[in-house]
Amino acid sequence: MIERLDTSTRMSKIVKHNGVAYLCGQVGEGETVAEQTRECLSRIEALLQKAGSSPEHILQAVIWLADMADFAEMNAVWDAWVPEGHAPARACGEAKLARPALRVEIIVTAAIA
């Protein structure tokens, strides 16, 4: 069974299937990549909770940066957020994001606890 949560015409914020939660890409507000990353991760935590999961259950994260020059700054926030011993498989690349002010977008797949 597939369960879709917070669904609109374009997308669902969460799709659950076979014990896995797929989250739509999350962005954050702020001037710096650190501020945007913190807000993005806070939004991810809220969606994981709604899906019945948590940061400890993240299987994979895909991170898009508007500029790879922000890699170290984003990683400092990410590294402090990921629960010790629970680092997911992860990829990070550079991409043109939906709005010029956006500097980071994170897409997460997690096991449902």
N, C-alpha and C positions, 0 to 999 in steps of 0.2 A: 504494500500500500504506500502511496505517495501522499504526504501531507504538506500543504503549502500554507504558510502563515504570513500575515500582513501582505496580502496579494493585491496588486493593482493590475491595470491593463498591460503594463510593460513588464513587470517582474514581481517576484515574491522576495521578501527580505530573508525568509528562511524556507528551505525545502528539506523535509525529513524523509528518509527512505532507508530501509534495512539497517536501522541503528546508527545512521550517519546524518549529521546536520550540515547542510551546505548554506553558507551565508552569502548574501550579495556583498559586493564591494562596499567598504566603508571608508569615508573621508571625514576630515575634521576641520573645524574652523581655527583660525589663528594666523599670526604673521610668520612664525617660524615653523620649520618642519618638526621640531620637537613638540611645539604646542599642538600642531595638527595630528601628530602621531599619538600623543597622549589622549586626545579627544576621540580619535579613531579607535584606539584600544578600549576606551571606556564604552563606546557604542558596541563594539564586538562583545565585550563582557555581558552587556545587557541582553544582546541577542542570543548569546550562548545560554544564559540563564533561562530565557524564554523557551529555548529549544530543549531544555533539560540537560545541558552540558556545562562545561566550564573550561577555563584556560588550560587546566591539566589534561584535558581530553582532546586538545587540538591535534589533528593528524597532519595537516598541511597548511601552510600560509604562503600566499603569493603577494608580494609587495611590489607596487609600482611607484617609482619616484619620478617627478617631473625633471629632476636633474640628479645624476649620480653623485654630484659633488655633495649632496645632502646625506649620503650613505652613512657616514660615521655618526652624524647627529641623530639620525633616525635609529640607528643601531643602539645608541646609548639608552634611548627610551625603551626600545624593544627588549634589550637585554635585562633591564631592571624589571620589566613587566612579566616576562616568561617565567613561570614557576620553575625553580631549580629542579633539574632532572627530568623535565617535561618538554624539552625543546622539540618542536615539530619539524618535519621535513619542510624546507623553505626555499623559495626562489625570490630573487629581487632583480628588477630590471628598470630601465628607463623608458618612459612612455609619455606621450602628450595626453594629459588628463582632461576631463570634461570641461573644466573652467580654468582660466589662466591663474587664478589665485590658489588653486589646489596644488599641493606639493607632494602628497602621498595618498595612496589608496591601498587598502589591505583586504584581501579576499581569504576567507578561512573555511576549512572543512574540518569538522570535529565529530568524534564518536559521541553518541548520546549516552550519558552516564547511567 
